[in-house]
C-alpha cells in the first residue's frame, strides 16, 4: 500500500459536544497508523464545536470539516461523511468517544489478514462520573456473496 493513499476514512458526526470534542480529536490524531483521514461533520451545532473543528483543521491536513447548516441527525451526518470519504475502509467514531492509539492499525491489519469487508472491535463504555460501565466484544465479518 502506498503511504500517501488513504487507507481509512474516519467519520465523526458532531452535535453540541464542545465539552468532549477536543479529547476525541486528540485521541484520533494519536493513531499509530498515519494514512487516515478524519472527516468531522458539524451537524448544525449551536455551541463552540465548529470553532474547535476549524482550529484543528488549520493545523492538521488529515482533518476535513463539513459544516451542515441543517441538523441531519447522526445518520444524515454520517452519509455526508461517506460521500466525502476517500479511504479504502470507513470507520465511525462518536464525537464523545476516545480511541486507543493502535485501534485503527489493528482493525486494518485484521481486515487485510482475513479479507473481511467489516471488522468490529471490543469497546469499554466509561461514564463521565461513574467509571467503567460496559465492555463489548469484537469480530471480523467476511464477504457475503
MODELLER restraints for C-alpha pairs under 7 A, 6 or more apart:
rsr = mdl.restraints
at = mdl.atoms
rsr.add(forms.Gaussian(group=physical.xy_distance, feature=features.Distance(at['CA:3:A'], at['CA:35:A']), mean=6.39, stdev=0.5))
rsr.add(forms.Gaussian(group=physical.xy_distance, feature=features.Distance(at['CA:4:A'], at['CA:35:A']), mean=6.41, stdev=0.5))
rsr.add(forms.Gaussian(group=physical.xy_distance, feature=features.Distance(at['CA:5:A'], at['CA:35:A']), mean=6.52, stdev=0.5))
rsr.add(forms.Gaussian(group=physical.xy_distance, feature=features.Distance(at['CA:6:A'], at['CA:35:A']), mean=5.06, stdev=0.5))
rsr.add(forms.Gaussian(group=physical.xy_distance, feature=features.Distance(at['CA:6:A'], at['CA:36:A']), mean=5.51, stdev=0.5))
rsr.add(forms.Gaussian(group=physical.xy_distance, feature=features.Distance(at['CA:6:A'], at['CA:37:A']), mean=6.59, stdev=0.5))
rsr.add(forms.Gaussian(group=physical.xy_distance, feature=features.Distance(at['CA:6:A'], at['CA:86:A']), mean=6.36, stdev=0.5))
rsr.add(forms.Gaussian(group=physical.xy_distance, feature=features.Distance(at['CA:6:A'], at['CA:87:A']), mean=4.72, stdev=0.5))
rsr.add(forms.Gaussian(group=physical.xy_distance, feature=features.Distance(at['CA:6:A'], at['CA:88:A']), mean=6.70, stdev=0.5))
rsr.add(forms.Gaussian(group=physical.xy_distance, feature=features.Distance(at['CA:7:A'], at['CA:35:A']), mean=5.75, stdev=0.5))
rsr.add(forms.Gaussian(group=physical.xy_distance, feature=features.Distance(at['CA:7:A'], at['CA:36:A']), mean=5.91, stdev=0.5))
rsr.add(forms.Gaussian(group=physical.xy_distance, feature=features.Distance(at['CA:7:A'], at['CA:87:A']), mean=4.88, stdev=0.5))
rsr.add(forms.Gaussian(group=physical.xy_distance, feature=features.Distance(at['CA:7:A'], at['CA:88:A']), mean=4.93, stdev=0.5))
rsr.add(forms.Gaussian(group=physical.xy_distance, feature=features.Distance(at['CA:7:A'], at['CA:89:A']), mean=6.21, stdev=0.5))
rsr.add(forms.Gaussian(group=physical.xy_distance, feature=features.Distance(at['CA:8:A'], at['CA:36:A']), mean=4.96, stdev=0.5))
rsr.add(forms.Gaussian(group=physical.xy_distance, feature=features.Distance(at['CA:8:A'], at['CA:37:A']), mean=6.51, stdev=0.5))
rsr.add(forms.Gaussian(group=physical.xy_distance, feature=features.Distance(at['CA:8:A'], at['CA:87:A']), mean=4.50, stdev=0.5))
rsr.add(forms.Gaussian(group=physical.xy_distance, feature=features.Distance(at['CA:8:A'], at['CA:88:A']), mean=5.74, stdev=0.5))
rsr.add(forms.Gaussian(group=physical.xy_distance, feature=features.Distance(at['CA:8:A'], at['CA:89:A']), mean=4.70, stdev=0.5))
rsr.add(forms.Gaussian(group=physical.xy_distance, feature=features.Distance(at['CA:8:A'], at['CA:90:A']), mean=5.47, stdev=0.5))
rsr.add(forms.Gaussian(group=physical.xy_distance, feature=features.Distance(at['CA:8:A'], at['CA:91:A']), mean=6.79, stdev=0.5))
rsr.add(forms.Gaussian(group=physical.xy_distance, feature=features.Distance(at['CA:9:A'], at['CA:36:A']), mean=5.85, stdev=0.5))
rsr.add(forms.Gaussian(group=physical.xy_distance, feature=features.Distance(at['CA:9:A'], at['CA:37:A']), mean=4.90, stdev=0.5))
rsr.add(forms.Gaussian(group=physical.xy_distance, feature=features.Distance(at['CA:9:A'], at['CA:38:A']), mean=5.95, stdev=0.5))
rsr.add(forms.Gaussian(group=physical.xy_distance, feature=features.Distance(at['CA:9:A'], at['CA:39:A']), mean=6.97, stdev=0.5))
rsr.add(forms.Gaussian(group=physical.xy_distance, feature=features.Distance(at['CA:9:A'], at['CA:85:A']), mean=5.70, stdev=0.5))
rsr.add(forms.Gaussian(group=physical.xy_distance, feature=features.Distance(at['CA:9:A'], at['CA:86:A']), mean=6.45, stdev=0.5))
rsr.add(forms.Gaussian(group=physical.xy_distance, feature=features.Distance(at['CA:9:A'], at['CA:87:A']), mean=4.77, stdev=0.5))
rsr.add(forms.Gaussian(group=physical.xy_distance, feature=features.Distance(at['CA:9:A'], at['CA:89:A']), mean=6.31, stdev=0.5))
rsr.add(forms.Gaussian(group=physical.xy_distance, feature=features.Distance(at['CA:9:A'], at['CA:90:A']), mean=4.83, stdev=0.5))
rsr.add(forms.Gaussian(group=physical.xy_distance, feature=features.Distance(at['CA:9:A'], at['CA:91:A']), mean=6.09, stdev=0.5))
rsr.add(forms.Gaussian(group=physical.xy_distance, feature=features.Distance(at['CA:10:A'], at['CA:37:A']), mean=6.18, stdev=0.5))
rsr.add(forms.Gaussian(group=physical.xy_distance, feature=features.Distance(at['CA:10:A'], at['CA:38:A']), mean=4.84, stdev=0.5))
rsr.add(forms.Gaussian(group=physical.xy_distance, feature=features.Distance(at['CA:10:A'], at['CA:39:A']), mean=5.95, stdev=0.5))
rsr.add(forms.Gaussian(group=physical.xy_distance, feature=features.Distance(at['CA:10:A'], at['CA:90:A']), mean=5.87, stdev=0.5))
rsr.add(forms.Gaussian(group=physical.xy_distance, feature=features.Distance(at['CA:10:A'], at['CA:91:A']), mean=4.58, stdev=0.5))
rsr.add(forms.Gaussian(group=physical.xy_distance, feature=features.Distance(at['CA:10:A'], at['CA:92:A']), mean=5.59, stdev=0.5))
rsr.add(forms.Gaussian(group=physical.xy_distance, feature=features.Distance(at['CA:10:A'], at['CA:93:A']), mean=6.91, stdev=0.5))
rsr.add(forms.Gaussian(group=physical.xy_distance, feature=features.Distance(at['CA:11:A'], at['CA:38:A']), mean=6.20, stdev=0.5))
rsr.add(forms.Gaussian(group=physical.xy_distance, feature=features.Distance(at['CA:11:A'], at['CA:39:A']), mean=4.84, stdev=0.5))
rsr.add(forms.Gaussian(group=physical.xy_distance, feature=features.Distance(at['CA:11:A'], at['CA:40:A']), mean=6.02, stdev=0.5))
rsr.add(forms.Gaussian(group=physical.xy_distance, feature=features.Distance(at['CA:11:A'], at['CA:78:A']), mean=6.49, stdev=0.5))
rsr.add(forms.Gaussian(group=physical.xy_distance, feature=features.Distance(at['CA:11:A'], at['CA:81:A']), mean=5.68, stdev=0.5))
rsr.add(forms.Gaussian(group=physical.xy_distance, feature=features.Distance(at['CA:11:A'], at['CA:91:A']), mean=6.12, stdev=0.5))
rsr.add(forms.Gaussian(group=physical.xy_distance, feature=features.Distance(at['CA:11:A'], at['CA:92:A']), mean=4.96, stdev=0.5))
rsr.add(forms.Gaussian(group=physical.xy_distance, feature=features.Distance(at['CA:11:A'], at['CA:93:A']), mean=6.31, stdev=0.5))
rsr.add(forms.Gaussian(group=physical.xy_distance, feature=features.Distance(at['CA:12:A'], at['CA:39:A']), mean=6.10, stdev=0.5))
rsr.add(forms.Gaussian(group=physical.xy_distance, feature=features.Distance(at['CA:12:A'], at['CA:40:A']), mean=4.73, stdev=0.5))
rsr.add(forms.Gaussian(group=physical.xy_distance, feature=features.Distance(at['CA:12:A'], at['CA:41:A']), mean=6.19, stdev=0.5))
rsr.add(forms.Gaussian(group=physical.xy_distance, feature=features.Distance(at['CA:12:A'], at['CA:92:A']), mean=6.13, stdev=0.5))
rsr.add(forms.Gaussian(group=physical.xy_distance, feature=features.Distance(at['CA:12:A'], at['CA:93:A']), mean=5.20, stdev=0.5))
rsr.add(forms.Gaussian(group=physical.xy_distance, feature=features.Distance(at['CA:12:A'], at['CA:94:A']), mean=5.68, stdev=0.5))
rsr.add(forms.Gaussian(group=physical.xy_distance, feature=features.Distance(at['CA:12:A'], at['CA:95:A']), mean=5.90, stdev=0.5))
rsr.add(forms.Gaussian(group=physical.xy_distance, feature=features.Distance(at['CA:13:A'], at['CA:40:A']), mean=5.87, stdev=0.5))
rsr.add(forms.Gaussian(group=physical.xy_distance, feature=features.Distance(at['CA:13:A'], at['CA:41:A']), mean=4.80, stdev=0.5))
rsr.add(forms.Gaussian(group=physical.xy_distance, feature=features.Distance(at['CA:13:A'], at['CA:42:A']), mean=6.39, stdev=0.5))
rsr.add(forms.Gaussian(group=physical.xy_distance, feature=features.Distance(at['CA:13:A'], at['CA:43:A']), mean=6.67, stdev=0.5))
rsr.add(forms.Gaussian(group=physical.xy_distance, feature=features.Distance(at['CA:13:A'], at['CA:74:A']), mean=6.08, stdev=0.5))
rsr.add(forms.Gaussian(group=physical.xy_distance, feature=features.Distance(at['CA:13:A'], at['CA:77:A']), mean=5.61, stdev=0.5))
rsr.add(forms.Gaussian(group=physical.xy_distance, feature=features.Distance(at['CA:13:A'], at['CA:78:A']), mean=6.16, stdev=0.5))
rsr.add(forms.Gaussian(group=physical.xy_distance, feature=features.Distance(at['CA:13:A'], at['CA:94:A']), mean=6.45, stdev=0.5))
rsr.add(forms.Gaussian(group=physical.xy_distance, feature=features.Distance(at['CA:13:A'], at['CA:95:A']), mean=6.36, stdev=0.5))
rsr.add(forms.Gaussian(group=physical.xy_distance, feature=features.Distance(at['CA:14:A'], at['CA:40:A']), mean=6.69, stdev=0.5))
rsr.add(forms.Gaussian(group=physical.xy_distance, feature=features.Distance(at['CA:14:A'], at['CA:41:A']), mean=5.68, stdev=0.5))
rsr.add(forms.Gaussian(group=physical.xy_distance, feature=features.Distance(at['CA:14:A'], at['CA:42:A']), mean=4.81, stdev=0.5))
rsr.add(forms.Gaussian(group=physical.xy_distance, feature=features.Distance(at['CA:14:A'], at['CA:43:A']), mean=5.67, stdev=0.5))
rsr.add(forms.Gaussian(group=physical.xy_distance, feature=features.Distance(at['CA:14:A'], at['CA:95:A']), mean=5.62, stdev=0.5))
rsr.add(forms.Gaussian(group=physical.xy_distance, feature=features.Distance(at['CA:15:A'], at['CA:42:A']), mean=6.24, stdev=0.5))
rsr.add(forms.Gaussian(group=physical.xy_distance, feature=features.Distance(at['CA:15:A'], at['CA:43:A']), mean=5.29, stdev=0.5))
rsr.add(forms.Gaussian(group=physical.xy_distance, feature=features.Distance(at['CA:15:A'], at['CA:44:A']), mean=6.72, stdev=0.5))
rsr.add(forms.Gaussian(group=physical.xy_distance, feature=features.Distance(at['CA:15:A'], at['CA:45:A']), mean=4.86, stdev=0.5))
rsr.add(forms.Gaussian(group=physical.xy_distance, feature=features.Distance(at['CA:16:A'], at['CA:45:A']), mean=4.94, stdev=0.5))
rsr.add(forms.Gaussian(group=physical.xy_distance, feature=features.Distance(at['CA:16:A'], at['CA:46:A']), mean=6.26, stdev=0.5))
rsr.add(forms.Gaussian(group=physical.xy_distance, feature=features.Distance(at['CA:16:A'], at['CA:47:A']), mean=5.43, stdev=0.5))
rsr.add(forms.Gaussian(group=physical.xy_distance, feature=features.Distance(at['CA:16:A'], at['CA:49:A']), mean=6.06, stdev=0.5))
rsr.add(forms.Gaussian(group=physical.xy_distance, feature=features.Distance(at['CA:17:A'], at['CA:49:A']), mean=6.25, stdev=0.5))
rsr.add(forms.Gaussian(group=physical.xy_distance, feature=features.Distance(at['CA:17:A'], at['CA:95:A']), mean=6.87, stdev=0.5))
rsr.add(forms.Gaussian(group=physical.xy_distance, feature=features.Distance(at['CA:17:A'], at['CA:96:A']), mean=6.88, stdev=0.5))
rsr.add(forms.Gaussian(group=physical.xy_distance, feature=features.Distance(at['CA:18:A'], at['CA:47:A']), mean=6.67, stdev=0.5))
rsr.add(forms.Gaussian(group=physical.xy_distance, feature=features.Distance(at['CA:18:A'], at['CA:48:A']), mean=5.82, stdev=0.5))
rsr.add(forms.Gaussian(group=physical.xy_distance, feature=features.Distance(at['CA:18:A'], at['CA:49:A']), mean=4.83, stdev=0.5))
rsr.add(forms.Gaussian(group=physical.xy_distance, feature=features.Distance(at['CA:20:A'], at['CA:96:A']), mean=5.22, stdev=0.5))
rsr.add(forms.Gaussian(group=physical.xy_distance, feature=features.Distance(at['CA:21:A'], at['CA:95:A']), mean=5.79, stdev=0.5))
rsr.add(forms.Gaussian(group=physical.xy_distance, feature=features.Distance(at['CA:21:A'], at['CA:96:A']), mean=6.10, stdev=0.5))
rsr.add(forms.Gaussian(group=physical.xy_distance, feature=features.Distance(at['CA:23:A'], at['CA:98:A']), mean=6.94, stdev=0.5))
rsr.add(forms.Gaussian(group=physical.xy_distance, feature=features.Distance(at['CA:24:A'], at['CA:95:A']), mean=6.08, stdev=0.5))
rsr.add(forms.Gaussian(group=physical.xy_distance, feature=features.Distance(at['CA:24:A'], at['CA:96:A']), mean=6.03, stdev=0.5))
rsr.add(forms.Gaussian(group=physical.xy_distance, feature=features.Distance(at['CA:24:A'], at['CA:97:A']), mean=5.62, stdev=0.5))
rsr.add(forms.Gaussian(group=physical.xy_distance, feature=features.Distance(at['CA:24:A'], at['CA:98:A']), mean=5.16, stdev=0.5))
rsr.add(forms.Gaussian(group=physical.xy_distance, feature=features.Distance(at['CA:27:A'], at['CA:98:A']), mean=5.68, stdev=0.5))
rsr.add(forms.Gaussian(group=physical.xy_distance, feature=features.Distance(at['CA:27:A'], at['CA:99:A']), mean=5.68, stdev=0.5))
rsr.add(forms.Gaussian(group=physical.xy_distance, feature=features.Distance(at['CA:27:A'], at['CA:100:A']), mean=6.97, stdev=0.5))
rsr.add(forms.Gaussian(group=physical.xy_distance, feature=features.Distance(at['CA:27:A'], at['CA:101:A']), mean=6.87, stdev=0.5))
rsr.add(forms.Gaussian(group=physical.xy_distance, feature=features.Distance(at['CA:28:A'], at['CA:99:A']), mean=6.51, stdev=0.5))
rsr.add(forms.Gaussian(group=physical.xy_distance, feature=features.Distance(at['CA:30:A'], at['CA:101:A']), mean=5.43, stdev=0.5))
rsr.add(forms.Gaussian(group=physical.xy_distance, feature=features.Distance(at['CA:31:A'], at['CA:101:A']), mean=4.34, stdev=0.5))
rsr.add(forms.Gaussian(group=physical.xy_distance, feature=features.Distance(at['CA:31:A'], at['CA:102:A']), mean=5.73, stdev=0.5))
rsr.add(forms.Gaussian(group=physical.xy_distance, feature=features.Distance(at['CA:32:A'], at['CA:101:A']), mean=5.78, stdev=0.5))
rsr.add(forms.Gaussian(group=physical.xy_distance, feature=features.Distance(at['CA:32:A'], at['CA:102:A']), mean=5.41, stdev=0.5))
rsr.add(forms.Gaussian(group=physical.xy_distance, feature=features.Distance(at['CA:32:A'], at['CA:105:A']), mean=6.70, stdev=0.5))
rsr.add(forms.Gaussian(group=physical.xy_distance, feature=features.Distance(at['CA:33:A'], at['CA:104:A']), mean=6.78, stdev=0.5))
rsr.add(forms.Gaussian(group=physical.xy_distance, feature=features.Distance(at['CA:33:A'], at['CA:105:A']), mean=5.35, stdev=0.5))
rsr.add(forms.Gaussian(group=physical.xy_distance, feature=features.Distance(at['CA:36:A'], at['CA:62:A']), mean=6.86, stdev=0.5))
rsr.add(forms.Gaussian(group=physical.xy_distance, feature=features.Distance(at['CA:37:A'], at['CA:62:A']), mean=4.82, stdev=0.5))
rsr.add(forms.Gaussian(group=physical.xy_distance, feature=features.Distance(at['CA:37:A'], at['CA:63:A']), mean=6.13, stdev=0.5))
rsr.add(forms.Gaussian(group=physical.xy_distance, feature=features.Distance(at['CA:38:A'], at['CA:62:A']), mean=5.90, stdev=0.5))
rsr.add(forms.Gaussian(group=physical.xy_distance, feature=features.Distance(at['CA:38:A'], at['CA:63:A']), mean=4.78, stdev=0.5))
rsr.add(forms.Gaussian(group=physical.xy_distance, feature=features.Distance(at['CA:38:A'], at['CA:64:A']), mean=6.07, stdev=0.5))
rsr.add(forms.Gaussian(group=physical.xy_distance, feature=features.Distance(at['CA:39:A'], at['CA:63:A']), mean=6.04, stdev=0.5))
rsr.add(forms.Gaussian(group=physical.xy_distance, feature=features.Distance(at['CA:39:A'], at['CA:64:A']), mean=4.80, stdev=0.5))
rsr.add(forms.Gaussian(group=physical.xy_distance, feature=features.Distance(at['CA:39:A'], at['CA:65:A']), mean=5.94, stdev=0.5))
rsr.add(forms.Gaussian(group=physical.xy_distance, feature=features.Distance(at['CA:39:A'], at['CA:81:A']), mean=6.11, stdev=0.5))
rsr.add(forms.Gaussian(group=physical.xy_distance, feature=features.Distance(at['CA:40:A'], at['CA:64:A']), mean=6.20, stdev=0.5))
rsr.add(forms.Gaussian(group=physical.xy_distance, feature=features.Distance(at['CA:40:A'], at['CA:65:A']), mean=4.96, stdev=0.5))
rsr.add(forms.Gaussian(group=physical.xy_distance, feature=features.Distance(at['CA:40:A'], at['CA:66:A']), mean=6.23, stdev=0.5))
rsr.add(forms.Gaussian(group=physical.xy_distance, feature=features.Distance(at['CA:41:A'], at['CA:65:A']), mean=5.93, stdev=0.5))
rsr.add(forms.Gaussian(group=physical.xy_distance, feature=features.Distance(at['CA:41:A'], at['CA:66:A']), mean=4.72, stdev=0.5))
rsr.add(forms.Gaussian(group=physical.xy_distance, feature=features.Distance(at['CA:41:A'], at['CA:67:A']), mean=5.95, stdev=0.5))
rsr.add(forms.Gaussian(group=physical.xy_distance, feature=features.Distance(at['CA:41:A'], at['CA:68:A']), mean=6.96, stdev=0.5))
rsr.add(forms.Gaussian(group=physical.xy_distance, feature=features.Distance(at['CA:41:A'], at['CA:77:A']), mean=6.01, stdev=0.5))
rsr.add(forms.Gaussian(group=physical.xy_distance, feature=features.Distance(at['CA:41:A'], at['CA:81:A']), mean=6.68, stdev=0.5))
rsr.add(forms.Gaussian(group=physical.xy_distance, feature=features.Distance(at['CA:42:A'], at['CA:50:A']), mean=6.13, stdev=0.5))
rsr.add(forms.Gaussian(group=physical.xy_distance, feature=features.Distance(at['CA:42:A'], at['CA:66:A']), mean=6.10, stdev=0.5))
rsr.add(forms.Gaussian(group=physical.xy_distance, feature=features.Distance(at['CA:42:A'], at['CA:67:A']), mean=4.82, stdev=0.5))
rsr.add(forms.Gaussian(group=physical.xy_distance, feature=features.Distance(at['CA:42:A'], at['CA:68:A']), mean=5.85, stdev=0.5))
rsr.add(forms.Gaussian(group=physical.xy_distance, feature=features.Distance(at['CA:43:A'], at['CA:67:A']), mean=6.68, stdev=0.5))
rsr.add(forms.Gaussian(group=physical.xy_distance, feature=features.Distance(at['CA:43:A'], at['CA:68:A']), mean=5.20, stdev=0.5))
rsr.add(forms.Gaussian(group=physical.xy_distance, feature=features.Distance(at['CA:43:A'], at['CA:69:A']), mean=6.91, stdev=0.5))
rsr.add(forms.Gaussian(group=physical.xy_distance, feature=features.Distance(at['CA:43:A'], at['CA:70:A']), mean=6.74, stdev=0.5))
rsr.add(forms.Gaussian(group=physical.xy_distance, feature=features.Distance(at['CA:43:A'], at['CA:71:A']), mean=5.07, stdev=0.5))
rsr.add(forms.Gaussian(group=physical.xy_distance, feature=features.Distance(at['CA:43:A'], at['CA:72:A']), mean=6.36, stdev=0.5))
rsr.add(forms.Gaussian(group=physical.xy_distance, feature=features.Distance(at['CA:43:A'], at['CA:73:A']), mean=6.97, stdev=0.5))
rsr.add(forms.Gaussian(group=physical.xy_distance, feature=features.Distance(at['CA:43:A'], at['CA:77:A']), mean=6.36, stdev=0.5))
rsr.add(forms.Gaussian(group=physical.xy_distance, feature=features.Distance(at['CA:44:A'], at['CA:68:A']), mean=5.56, stdev=0.5))
rsr.add(forms.Gaussian(group=physical.xy_distance, feature=features.Distance(at['CA:44:A'], at['CA:69:A']), mean=4.88, stdev=0.5))
rsr.add(forms.Gaussian(group=physical.xy_distance, feature=features.Distance(at['CA:44:A'], at['CA:70:A']), mean=5.47, stdev=0.5))
rsr.add(forms.Gaussian(group=physical.xy_distance, feature=features.Distance(at['CA:44:A'], at['CA:71:A']), mean=5.03, stdev=0.5))
rsr.add(forms.Gaussian(group=physical.xy_distance, feature=features.Distance(at['CA:53:A'], at['CA:65:A']), mean=6.73, stdev=0.5))
rsr.add(forms.Gaussian(group=physical.xy_distance, feature=features.Distance(at['CA:57:A'], at['CA:63:A']), mean=5.11, stdev=0.5))
rsr.add(forms.Gaussian(group=physical.xy_distance, feature=features.Distance(at['CA:57:A'], at['CA:64:A']), mean=6.43, stdev=0.5))
rsr.add(forms.Gaussian(group=physical.xy_distance, feature=features.Distance(at['CA:107:A'], at['CA:119:A']), mean=6.29, stdev=0.5))
rsr.add(forms.Gaussian(group=physical.xy_distance, feature=features.Distance(at['CA:111:A'], at['CA:117:A']), mean=6.98, stdev=0.5))
rsr.add(forms.Gaussian(group=physical.xy_distance, feature=features.Distance(at['CA:111:A'], at['CA:119:A']), mean=6.29, stdev=0.5))
rsr.add(forms.Gaussian(group=physical.xy_distance, feature=features.Distance(at['CA:115:A'], at['CA:142:A']), mean=6.51, stdev=0.5))
rsr.add(forms.Gaussian(group=physical.xy_distance, feature=features.Distance(at['CA:116:A'], at['CA:140:A']), mean=6.20, stdev=0.5))
rsr.add(forms.Gaussian(group=physical.xy_distance, feature=features.Distance(at['CA:116:A'], at['CA:141:A']), mean=5.44, stdev=0.5))
rsr.add(forms.Gaussian(group=physical.xy_distance, feature=features.Distance(at['CA:116:A'], at['CA:142:A']), mean=4.12, stdev=0.5))
rsr.add(forms.Gaussian(group=physical.xy_distance, feature=features.Distance(at['CA:116:A'], at['CA:143:A']), mean=5.96, stdev=0.5))
rsr.add(forms.Gaussian(group=physical.xy_distance, feature=features.Distance(at['CA:117:A'], at['CA:141:A']), mean=6.30, stdev=0.5))
rsr.add(forms.Gaussian(group=physical.xy_distance, feature=features.Distance(at['CA:117:A'], at['CA:142:A']), mean=5.67, stdev=0.5))
rsr.add(forms.Gaussian(group=physical.xy_distance, feature=features.Distance(at['CA:117:A'], at['CA:143:A']), mean=5.56, stdev=0.5))
rsr.add(forms.Gaussian(group=physical.xy_distance, feature=features.Distance(at['CA:118:A'], at['CA:140:A']), mean=5.90, stdev=0.5))
rsr.add(forms.Gaussian(group=physical.xy_distance, feature=features.Distance(at['CA:118:A'], at['CA:141:A']), mean=5.22, stdev=0.5))
rsr.add(forms.Gaussian(group=physical.xy_distance, feature=features.Distance(at['CA:118:A'], at['CA:142:A']), mean=6.95, stdev=0.5))
rsr.add(forms.Gaussian(group=physical.xy_distance, feature=features.Distance(at['CA:119:A'], at['CA:139:A']), mean=6.03, stdev=0.5))
rsr.add(forms.Gaussian(group=physical.xy_distance, feature=features.Distance(at['CA:119:A'], at['CA:140:A']), mean=4.14, stdev=0.5))
rsr.add(forms.Gaussian(group=physical.xy_distance, feature=features.Distance(at['CA:119:A'], at['CA:141:A']), mean=6.05, stdev=0.5))
rsr.add(forms.Gaussian(group=physical.xy_distance, feature=features.Distance(at['CA:120:A'], at['CA:138:A']), mean=4.91, stdev=0.5))
rsr.add(forms.Gaussian(group=physical.xy_distance, feature=features.Distance(at['CA:120:A'], at['CA:139:A']), mean=5.11, stdev=0.5))
rsr.add(forms.Gaussian(group=physical.xy_distance, feature=features.Distance(at['CA:120:A'], at['CA:140:A']), mean=5.82, stdev=0.5))
rsr.add(forms.Gaussian(group=physical.xy_distance, feature=features.Distance(at['CA:121:A'], at['CA:137:A']), mean=6.44, stdev=0.5))
rsr.add(forms.Gaussian(group=physical.xy_distance, feature=features.Distance(at['CA:121:A'], at['CA:138:A']), mean=3.94, stdev=0.5))
rsr.add(forms.Gaussian(group=physical.xy_distance, feature=features.Distance(at['CA:121:A'], at['CA:139:A']), mean=6.29, stdev=0.5))
rsr.add(forms.Gaussian(group=physical.xy_distance, feature=features.Distance(at['CA:122:A'], at['CA:136:A']), mean=5.09, stdev=0.5))
rsr.add(forms.Gaussian(group=physical.xy_distance, feature=features.Distance(at['CA:122:A'], at['CA:137:A']), mean=4.27, stdev=0.5))
rsr.add(forms.Gaussian(group=physical.xy_distance, feature=features.Distance(at['CA:122:A'], at['CA:138:A']), mean=4.39, stdev=0.5))
rsr.add(forms.Gaussian(group=physical.xy_distance, feature=features.Distance(at['CA:123:A'], at['CA:135:A']), mean=5.57, stdev=0.5))
rsr.add(forms.Gaussian(group=physical.xy_distance, feature=features.Distance(at['CA:123:A'], at['CA:136:A']), mean=5.08, stdev=0.5))
rsr.add(forms.Gaussian(group=physical.xy_distance, feature=features.Distance(at['CA:123:A'], at['CA:137:A']), mean=6.78, stdev=0.5))
rsr.add(forms.Gaussian(group=physical.xy_distance, feature=features.Distance(at['CA:124:A'], at['CA:132:A']), mean=6.89, stdev=0.5))
rsr.add(forms.Gaussian(group=physical.xy_distance, feature=features.Distance(at['CA:124:A'], at['CA:134:A']), mean=5.55, stdev=0.5))
rsr.add(forms.Gaussian(group=physical.xy_distance, feature=features.Distance(at['CA:124:A'], at['CA:135:A']), mean=4.39, stdev=0.5))
rsr.add(forms.Gaussian(group=physical.xy_distance, feature=features.Distance(at['CA:124:A'], at['CA:136:A']), mean=6.45, stdev=0.5))
rsr.add(forms.Gaussian(group=physical.xy_distance, feature=features.Distance(at['CA:125:A'], at['CA:132:A']), mean=5.90, stdev=0.5))
rsr.add(forms.Gaussian(group=physical.xy_distance, feature=features.Distance(at['CA:125:A'], at['CA:133:A']), mean=5.21, stdev=0.5))
rsr.add(forms.Gaussian(group=physical.xy_distance, feature=features.Distance(at['CA:125:A'], at['CA:134:A']), mean=5.00, stdev=0.5))
rsr.add(forms.Gaussian(group=physical.xy_distance, feature=features.Distance(at['CA:125:A'], at['CA:135:A']), mean=6.37, stdev=0.5))
rsr.add(forms.Gaussian(group=physical.xy_distance, feature=features.Distance(at['CA:126:A'], at['CA:132:A']), mean=4.39, stdev=0.5))
rsr.add(forms.Gaussian(group=physical.xy_distance, feature=features.Distance(at['CA:126:A'], at['CA:133:A']), mean=5.36, stdev=0.5))
rsr.add(forms.Gaussian(group=physical.xy_distance, feature=features.Distance(at['CA:127:A'], at['CA:133:A']), mean=6.15, stdev=0.5))
